Amino acid sequence: MADRARPPGGNAPGPRPDPGAERIARALRSGLRAAGLFILTAVHLGLALPALLASLRGYQRPWVQLAAFTLLTLLIMADALLGADRRGRPRWWVALGLACALVASAVSTGDLPVGDFVGTPHWTFLEIGWFGVLLLFDAGFGPTLLFIGGHLLLTLGQLLLAGDPGRQAAAGMAVSALAICTFQVAAAILARSLGDCAAAASATGRERERVRTEAAVAAQIHADQRARYAELDSSVLPLLTGLADGTLEPGDEAVRRRSAIEAARLRRLFAERDHAHDPLLHELRAGIDVAERHGVDVQLAVRGASAPVDRRLRRALTEPVLAALATAERSARATVIRGGGLIRVSVVTDAPGTEIPGATEGGDGNGGDGGEGAGAAVRVRTVRSEGRLRVEASCTVGAGAAGGTAGGAGGGAGGPGAGSGKPRTRTRSPVSAAPDASACG
């Protein structure tokens, strides 16, 4: 049975991100990360290092300042190496980097006398905030602002513990903090804005690709519907027109057979829209259902695994079989065999007078179009003997496409059976069902 409807032309691919937009978004993020790393390196080497070296002799314990500077240098180098693969920063690395930066700042600041908090010796105050700007870029503006504020509070607490700096020193420190933090916050805002632009570019690319996919699917459906209408225009519409204007007699046996054949074709066209595990078998069962509705008992045997088959090839394989099934009178036996690079669909009915288009009596002939990529034409053969008609449509394809296993699946018009290695049959009413070797090829 069909699971769900699918586009007539096959399974259409879902929308994929636009490569151009994704490339732009990745370039923006990568550029922002490189820019943040460059600013932090410039501040670290161009401002903090000269301040450290100029005040090195004045520190009580110079090795503490050098250790803090070395730790921050290692953090910058490690982040640069992590950014070389152009992937996002791991959360553990962000947490570790921020913690190390705060520890370095606390240790370095704790070694300063209260009078040096505003001066050149307090070199860590120049750059610790930039670590937050760099490492918290992907986290957003809020966490960056929280880190900068937390560092300010930590420094203020150390200042109060060190002693009373006096009004003038406190005012100078406030101005210095305002100037430094303003640049850091502005950089964080700019980085966030550019990050939003990158996200918008990526979203725009996805939306554009979605619209393109929908347009392609709509065009494919429209083209398929026009092709179906052309088929109906050449076969079904003339029949309906003849019945409507009285030029064709509904009681005429030839007209009734023609109507049955067209009904089977219509059911097959409808079945082509369904998503089925085995499309060839599913479309064949649509024709079997038409025959059963006319009181014909149909047995179906299937051997070989299901495999993808081109739609035109399926049509060419089922067309002569559906014509025979549609004109059967009381019983029919259909067989589908797949394996060894061969697909064979055959039927034996009790209507030997049926004309099968494109068939060769007792031999092989080209009975249909092999379809796009099919690789071989369909050969149709008919045999009339002892009041029975045998129709066989076969073609040679790649071994993988024909289901190269010997296991089988069988069932009637209701659903597929499990692969068991033997053909399985389904009977609606008792009929003569002696095995016919020719029916199975």
KEDO-505049 format. One record per residue (C-alpha): x, y negated, z negated; residue in three letters. Coordinates in Angstrom, 1 decimal. Each point is the difference from the previous one (the first is absolute). Layout:
<rs>
- c1, c2, c3, res
- X, Y, Z, Ala
...
</rs>
This chain:
<rs>
- c1, c2, c3, res
- 0.0, 0.0, 0.0, Met
- 1.1, -3.6, 0.5, Ala
- 1.4, -1.7, -3.0, Asp
- -0.5, -3.6, 1.1, Arg
- -0.2, -2.1, 3.1, Ala
- 3.2, -1.1, 1.7, Arg
- 0.8, -2.5, 2.8, Pro
- -0.9, 1.6, 3.3, Pro
- 3.5, -0.3, 1.4, Gly
- 1.5, 1.8, -3.0, Gly
- 1.3, -0.9, -3.4, Asn
- 1.0, -3.6, 0.1, Ala
- 3.0, -1.0, -2.1, Pro
- -0.6, -2.2, -3.0, Gly
- 1.2, -3.6, -0.2, Pro
- 3.8, -0.2, -0.6, Arg
- 1.9, -3.0, -1.2, Pro
- 1.2, -2.3, 2.7, Asp
- 3.8, 0.7, 0.2, Pro
- 0.7, -3.7, 0.8, Gly
- -1.9, -1.3, -3.0, Ala
- 1.6, 2.6, -2.3, Glu
- 3.4, -0.9, 1.3, Arg
- -0.7, -3.7, -0.7, Ile
- -1.2, 0.8, -3.5, Ala
- 3.1, 2.2, -0.8, Arg
- 2.3, -2.7, 1.4, Ala
- -1.6, -2.6, -2.2, Leu
- 0.3, 2.1, -3.1, Arg
- 3.5, 1.0, 0.8, Ser
- 1.0, -3.7, 0.7, Gly
- -1.6, -1.1, -3.3, Leu
- 1.9, 2.6, -1.9, Arg
- 3.3, -1.0, 1.7, Ala
- -0.7, -3.6, -0.7, Ala
- -0.6, 0.6, -3.7, Gly
- 3.1, 2.0, -0.3, Leu
- 2.0, -2.7, 1.8, Phe
- -1.3, -2.7, -2.3, Ile
- 0.8, 2.0, -3.1, Leu
- 3.5, 0.9, 1.2, Thr
- 0.7, -3.7, 0.9, Ala
- -1.1, -1.1, -3.5, Val
- 1.9, 2.8, -1.7, His
- 3.3, -0.6, 1.9, Leu
- -0.4, -3.7, 0.8, Gly
- -1.4, -1.4, -3.3, Leu
- 0.2, 2.5, -2.8, Ala
- 3.6, 1.3, 0.8, Leu
- 1.6, -3.5, 0.1, Pro
- -1.8, -1.0, -3.2, Ala
- 1.2, 3.3, -1.7, Leu
- 3.6, -0.5, 1.1, Leu
- 0.0, -3.7, -1.0, Ala
- -1.2, 0.8, -3.5, Ser
- 1.8, 3.4, -0.5, Leu
- 2.6, -1.4, -2.4, Arg
- -2.6, -1.7, -2.2, Gly
- -2.0, 3.2, -0.7, Tyr
- 0.5, 1.7, -3.4, Gln
- 0.0, 3.4, 1.7, Arg
- 0.7, -0.4, 3.7, Pro
- -0.4, 3.8, 0.6, Trp
- -3.7, -0.3, -0.9, Val
- -0.6, -2.5, 2.8, Gln
- 2.1, 2.0, 2.5, Leu
- -1.9, 3.2, -0.9, Ala
- -3.4, -1.8, 0.6, Ala
- 1.2, -1.4, 3.3, Phe
- 1.3, 3.4, 1.1, Thr
- -3.4, 1.6, -0.9, Leu
- -1.9, -2.6, 2.1, Leu
- 2.5, 0.5, 2.9, Thr
- -0.7, 3.8, -0.1, Leu
- -3.7, -0.6, 0.1, Leu
- 0.3, -2.2, 3.1, Ile
- 2.2, 2.5, 1.7, Met
- -2.3, 2.9, -0.9, Ala
- -3.1, -1.8, 1.3, Asp
- 1.8, -0.8, 3.2, Ala
- 0.7, 3.7, 0.5, Leu
- -3.6, 1.0, -0.7, Leu
- -1.2, -2.6, 2.5, Gly
- 2.2, 1.5, 2.8, Ala
- -2.6, 2.7, 0.7, Asp
- -2.7, -2.6, 0.4, Arg
- -2.3, 1.7, -2.4, Arg
- -1.8, -1.5, -3.0, Gly
- 1.7, -0.2, -3.4, Arg
- -0.9, 2.9, -2.3, Pro
- -1.9, -1.1, -3.1, Arg
- 2.7, 1.4, -2.3, Trp
- 2.7, -2.0, 1.7, Trp
- -2.1, -3.3, -0.4, Val
- -0.5, 0.7, -3.7, Ala
- 3.6, 1.0, -0.5, Leu
- 1.3, -3.1, 1.8, Gly
- -2.2, -2.4, -1.8, Leu
- 0.9, 1.5, -3.4, Ala
- 3.8, -0.1, 0.8, Cys
- -0.3, -3.7, 1.1, Ala
- -1.8, -0.9, -3.3, Leu
- 2.5, 1.9, -2.0, Val
- 3.0, -1.7, 1.7, Ala
- -1.6, -3.4, -0.5, Ser
- -0.8, 0.7, -3.7, Ala
- 3.6, 1.2, -0.7, Val
- 1.7, -2.8, 1.9, Ser
- -2.3, -2.7, -1.6, Thr
- 0.4, 1.4, -3.5, Gly
- 3.7, -0.5, 0.2, Asp
- -0.4, -3.8, 0.6, Leu
- 0.0, -2.7, -2.7, Pro
- -3.1, -2.2, 0.0, Val
- 1.8, -2.9, 1.7, Gly
- 0.8, 2.1, 3.1, Asp
- -3.6, 1.0, 0.8, Phe
- -0.5, -3.0, 2.3, Val
- 3.6, -0.1, 1.4, Gly
- 2.0, 1.8, 2.5, Thr
- 0.8, 3.0, -2.2, Pro
- -3.6, 1.1, 0.1, His
- 0.5, 1.5, 3.5, Trp
- -2.6, 2.8, -0.3, Thr
- -2.9, -2.6, -0.2, Phe
- 0.8, -0.9, 3.6, Leu
- -0.8, 3.4, 1.5, Glu
- -2.0, 2.4, -2.2, Ile
- -3.3, -1.4, 1.4, Gly
- 1.1, 0.9, 3.5, Trp
- 0.2, 3.6, -0.9, Phe
- -3.7, -0.1, -0.7, Gly
- -0.6, -1.7, 3.3, Val
- 1.9, 2.7, 1.9, Leu
- -1.1, 3.1, -1.8, Leu
- -3.6, -0.9, -0.5, Leu
- -0.7, -1.1, 3.6, Phe
- -2.2, 3.0, 0.7, Asp
- -1.8, -0.3, -3.3, Ala
- -1.5, -3.5, 0.7, Gly
- 0.3, -3.5, -1.3, Phe
- -1.5, 0.7, -3.5, Gly
- 2.7, 2.5, -1.2, Pro
- 2.7, -2.3, 1.3, Thr
- -1.4, -3.0, -1.9, Leu
- -0.3, 2.2, -3.1, Leu
- 3.6, 1.0, 0.2, Phe
- 1.3, -3.6, 0.4, Ile
- -2.2, -1.1, -2.9, Gly
- 1.2, 2.9, -2.1, Gly
- 3.6, -0.9, 0.6, His
- -0.6, -3.5, -1.0, Leu
- -1.6, 1.1, -3.2, Leu
- 2.9, 2.3, -0.7, Leu
- 2.5, -2.8, 0.5, Thr
- -2.1, -2.4, -2.1, Leu
- -0.1, 2.6, -2.8, Gly
- 3.8, 0.4, 0.1, Gln
- 0.4, -3.8, -0.1, Leu
- -2.2, -0.3, -3.1, Leu
- 2.0, 2.8, -1.7, Leu
- 3.3, -1.6, 0.9, Ala
- -1.0, -3.3, -1.8, Gly
- -1.5, -3.4, 0.6, Asp
- 1.2, -1.3, 3.4, Pro
- -1.2, -3.6, -0.7, Gly
- -2.5, -2.0, 2.1, Arg
- 2.5, -1.0, 2.7, Gln
- 1.2, 3.6, 0.6, Ala
- -3.5, 1.3, -0.1, Ala
- -1.2, -2.5, 2.6, Ala
- 3.0, 0.7, 2.2, Gly
- -0.7, 3.8, -0.2, Met
- -3.7, -0.6, 0.8, Ala
- 0.9, -2.0, 3.2, Val
- 2.5, 2.6, 1.0, Ser
- -2.5, 2.8, -0.5, Ala
- -2.6, -1.9, 2.0, Leu
- 2.3, -0.6, 2.9, Ala
- 1.3, 3.6, 0.1, Ile
- -3.4, 1.7, -0.5, Cys
- -1.7, -2.3, 2.6, Thr
- 2.3, 1.3, 2.7, Phe
- -0.6, 3.6, -1.1, Gln
- -3.8, -0.4, -0.1, Val
- 0.0, -1.7, 3.4, Ala
- 2.1, 2.8, 1.5, Ala
- -2.4, 2.6, -1.5, Ala
- -3.0, -1.9, 1.5, Ile
- 1.6, -0.2, 3.4, Leu
- 0.9, 3.7, -0.1, Ala
- -3.6, 0.9, -1.0, Arg
- -1.4, -2.2, 2.8, Ser
- 2.2, 1.7, 2.6, Leu
- -0.9, 3.4, -1.4, Gly
- -3.6, -0.8, 0.5, Asp
- 0.7, -1.0, 3.5, Cys
- 1.7, 3.4, 0.6, Ala
- -3.0, 1.8, -1.5, Ala
- -2.4, -2.1, 2.2, Ala
- 2.1, 0.8, 3.1, Ala
- -0.2, 3.7, -0.8, Ser
- -3.7, -0.1, -0.7, Ala
- -0.6, -2.0, 3.3, Thr
- 2.0, 2.7, 1.9, Gly
- -2.1, 2.8, -1.5, Arg
- -3.3, -1.8, 0.8, Glu
- 1.2, -0.7, 3.6, Arg
- 0.9, 3.7, 0.4, Glu
- -3.4, 1.0, -1.4, Arg
- -1.8, -2.2, 2.5, Val
- 2.1, 1.4, 2.8, Arg
- -0.8, 3.5, -1.1, Thr
- -3.7, -0.7, -0.2, Glu
- 0.0, -1.6, 3.4, Ala
- 1.9, 3.0, 1.5, Ala
- -2.5, 2.5, -1.6, Val
- -2.9, -2.1, 1.3, Ala
- 1.5, -0.1, 3.5, Ala
- 0.6, 3.8, -0.2, Gln
- -3.5, 0.7, -1.1, Ile
- -1.4, -2.3, 2.7, His
- 2.0, 1.7, 2.7, Ala
- -1.0, 3.4, -1.2, Asp
- -3.6, -1.0, 0.0, Gln
- 0.2, -1.3, 3.5, Arg
- 1.6, 3.3, 1.1, Ala
- -2.8, 2.0, -1.7, Arg
- -2.6, -2.2, 1.8, Tyr
- 1.7, 0.6, 3.3, Ala
- -0.2, 3.8, -0.7, Glu
- -3.7, -0.3, -0.9, Leu
- -0.6, -2.2, 3.1, Asp
- 1.3, 2.7, 2.3, Ser
- -1.8, 3.0, -1.6, Ser
- -2.6, -0.7, -2.6, Val
- -1.6, -3.2, 1.4, Leu
- -0.8, 1.5, 3.4, Pro
- -1.7, 2.9, -1.7, Leu
- -2.0, -2.2, -2.3, Leu
- -0.9, -2.3, 3.0, Thr
- -1.2, 3.0, 2.0, Gly
- -2.1, 1.2, -2.9, Leu
- -1.5, -3.4, -0.5, Ala
- -0.9, -0.8, 3.6, Asp
- -1.3, 3.5, 0.7, Gly
- 2.6, 1.0, 2.6, Thr
- 1.1, 2.8, -2.3, Leu
- -2.4, 2.6, -1.4, Glu
- 0.5, 0.8, -3.7, Pro
- -1.4, 3.5, 0.6, Gly
- 2.6, 0.8, 2.6, Asp
- 2.5, 2.5, -1.2, Glu
- 2.9, -1.8, 1.6, Ala
- -1.0, -3.3, -1.6, Val
- -0.3, 1.7, -3.4, Arg
- 3.4, 1.5, 0.3, Arg
- 1.4, -3.3, 1.0, Arg
- -1.6, -1.7, -3.0, Ser
- 1.4, 2.6, -2.3, Ala
- 3.5, -0.5, 1.4, Ile
- -0.2, -3.8, -0.4, Glu
- -1.4, 0.4, -3.6, Ala
- 3.1, 2.1, -0.8, Ala
- 2.3, -2.6, 1.5, Arg
- -1.7, -2.7, -2.1, Leu
- 0.4, 2.0, -3.2, Arg
- 3.7, 0.5, 0.9, Arg
- 0.4, -3.8, 0.5, Leu
- -1.5, -0.6, -3.4, Phe
- 2.2, 2.6, -1.5, Ala
- 3.1, -1.7, 1.4, Glu
- -0.6, -2.9, -2.4, Arg
- 0.2, 2.2, -3.1, Asp
- 3.1, 0.6, -2.0, His
- 0.4, 3.8, -0.1, Ala
- 2.8, 2.3, -1.0, His
- -0.3, 1.9, 3.3, Asp
- -1.5, -2.4, 2.7, Pro
- 0.0, 2.6, 2.7, Leu
- -2.0, 2.4, -2.1, Leu
- -2.2, -2.8, -1.3, His
- -1.0, -1.2, 3.5, Glu
- -0.6, 3.6, 1.2, Leu
- -2.3, 0.6, -3.0, Arg
- -2.0, -3.1, 1.1, Ala
- -0.8, 1.8, 3.3, Gly
- -0.7, 3.2, -1.9, Ile
- -2.5, -1.8, -2.1, Asp
- -1.9, -1.2, 3.1, Val
- -0.2, 3.6, 1.2, Ala
- -1.2, 1.3, -3.4, Glu
- -2.7, -2.7, -0.1, Arg
- -1.4, 1.6, 3.2, His
- -0.2, 3.4, -1.7, Gly
- 3.3, 1.4, 1.3, Val
- 1.9, 2.2, -2.5, Asp
- 3.7, -1.0, 0.2, Val
- 3.0, 1.8, -1.5, Gln
- 3.3, -1.8, -0.4, Leu
- 3.4, 1.5, -0.5, Ala
- 3.1, -2.0, -0.6, Val
- 3.6, 1.1, -0.1, Arg
- 3.0, -2.3, -0.5, Gly
- 0.8, -3.0, -2.1, Ala
- -1.4, -3.4, 0.6, Ser
- 2.3, -2.5, 1.7, Ala
- -0.4, -3.5, 1.6, Pro
- -1.3, 0.1, 3.5, Val
- -0.5, -3.0, 2.3, Asp
- -3.7, -1.1, 0.4, Arg
- 0.0, 0.3, 3.8, Arg
- 1.5, 3.4, -0.3, Leu
- -2.7, 1.0, -2.5, Arg
- -2.7, -1.3, 2.4, Arg
- 1.5, 2.0, 2.9, Ala
- 0.1, 3.2, -2.2, Leu
- -3.5, -0.3, -1.4, Thr
- -1.8, -1.4, 3.1, Glu
- -0.5, 3.4, 1.9, Pro
- -0.7, 1.8, -3.3, Val
- -2.7, -2.5, -1.0, Leu
- -1.6, 0.3, 3.4, Ala
- -0.2, 3.8, -0.4, Ala
- -1.3, -0.3, -3.6, Leu
- -2.7, -2.5, 0.9, Ala
- -1.5, 2.3, 2.6, Thr
- 0.2, 3.2, -2.0, Ala
- -3.4, 1.7, -0.5, Glu
- 0.2, 2.2, -3.1, Arg
- 3.6, 0.7, -1.1, Ser
- 3.5, -1.2, 0.5, Ala
- 3.4, 0.8, -1.5, Arg
- 2.7, -2.7, -0.1, Ala
- 3.7, 0.5, -0.7, Thr
- 2.8, -2.4, -0.7, Val
- 3.6, 1.3, 0.1, Ile
- 3.1, -2.1, -0.7, Arg
- 3.5, 1.2, -0.3, Gly
- 3.3, 0.5, 2.0, Gly
- -0.4, -3.4, 1.8, Gly
- -3.5, 1.0, 1.4, Leu
- -3.5, -1.3, -0.8, Ile
- -2.9, 2.1, 1.3, Arg
- -3.7, -0.8, -0.5, Val
- -2.4, 2.6, 1.5, Ser
- -3.7, 0.9, -0.3, Val
- -2.1, 3.0, 1.2, Val
- -3.7, -0.8, 0.6, Thr
- -3.0, 1.8, 1.4, Asp
- -0.6, -2.6, 2.8, Ala
- 2.2, 1.2, 3.0, Pro
- -1.7, -2.5, 2.4, Gly
- 1.5, -3.1, -1.7, Thr
- 2.2, -2.0, 2.2, Glu
- 3.2, -1.1, -1.7, Ile
- 1.7, -3.0, 1.6, Pro
- 3.7, 0.3, 0.9, Gly
- 0.1, 3.7, -0.6, Ala
- 1.5, 2.8, 2.0, Thr
- -2.0, 3.2, 0.3, Glu
- 2.1, 2.9, -1.3, Gly
- 3.3, -1.9, 0.0, Gly
- 1.8, -3.1, -1.2, Asp
- -0.7, -3.5, 1.1, Gly
- 0.6, -3.6, -1.1, Asn
- -3.2, -0.9, -1.8, Gly
- 0.8, -3.2, -1.8, Gly
- 2.4, -2.8, -0.8, Asp
- 2.7, 1.0, -2.4, Gly
- -0.2, -3.3, -1.7, Gly
- 2.6, -2.5, -0.9, Glu
- 3.1, 1.7, -1.2, Gly
- -1.6, 3.4, 0.4, Ala
- 2.7, 1.3, 2.2, Gly
- -2.2, 2.5, 1.9, Ala
- -3.3, 0.2, 1.9, Ala
- -2.9, 2.0, -1.4, Val
- -0.8, 3.2, 1.9, Arg
- -3.6, 1.1, 0.1, Val
- -1.0, 3.5, 1.0, Arg
- -3.5, 1.6, 0.2, Thr
- -0.9, 3.7, 0.2, Val
- -3.6, 1.2, 0.7, Arg
- -0.6, 3.7, -0.7, Ser
- -3.0, 2.1, -1.3, Glu
- -2.2, -3.0, -0.6, Gly
- 2.6, -1.9, -2.0, Arg
- 2.0, -3.1, 0.7, Leu
- 3.5, -0.4, -1.5, Arg
- 1.6, -3.5, 0.2, Val
- 3.5, -0.6, -1.1, Glu
- 1.9, -3.3, -0.2, Ala
- 3.7, 0.2, -0.9, Ser
- 3.1, -2.1, 0.2, Cys
- 3.6, 0.2, -1.0, Thr
- 1.4, -2.5, -2.4, Val
- 2.9, -0.3, -2.5, Gly
- 0.2, 2.9, -2.4, Ala
- -0.3, -2.3, -3.0, Gly
- -3.1, -1.7, 1.4, Ala
- -1.8, 3.3, 0.6, Ala
- 0.3, 1.3, -3.5, Gly
- 2.7, 2.6, 0.3, Gly
- -1.2, 2.1, -2.9, Thr
- -1.8, 3.2, 0.3, Ala
- -2.4, -0.9, -2.9, Gly
- -3.4, -1.1, 1.0, Gly
- -3.0, -2.0, -1.1, Ala
- -3.5, 0.9, 0.8, Gly
- -3.5, -1.1, -0.6, Gly
- -3.3, -0.9, 1.7, Gly
- -1.3, -3.4, 0.7, Ala
- -0.1, -0.8, -3.7, Gly
- 3.7, -0.2, -0.9, Gly
- 3.4, 1.5, 0.4, Pro
- 1.1, 3.2, -1.6, Gly
- 3.3, 0.8, -1.6, Ala
- 2.9, 1.3, 1.8, Gly
- -0.1, 3.8, -0.4, Ser
- 1.9, 1.4, 3.0, Gly
- -3.2, 1.5, 1.5, Lys
- -2.7, -1.7, 2.0, Pro
- -3.1, -0.5, -2.1, Arg
- -3.5, -0.2, 1.3, Thr
- -3.3, -1.6, -1.1, Arg
- -3.3, 1.3, 1.1, Thr
- -3.4, -1.7, -0.4, Arg
- -2.0, 3.1, 1.1, Ser
- 0.9, 3.5, 1.0, Pro
- 1.3, 0.2, 3.6, Val
- 2.2, 2.4, 1.9, Ser
- 3.4, -1.1, -1.2, Ala
- 2.3, 2.7, 1.2, Ala
- 3.6, -1.4, 0.3, Pro
- 0.8, -1.1, 3.5, Asp
- 3.7, -0.1, 0.7, Ala
- -0.4, -2.4, 2.8, Ser
- -1.8, -2.5, -2.2, Ala
- 3.0, -0.3, -2.2, Cys
- 2.4, -0.3, 2.9, Gly
</rs>
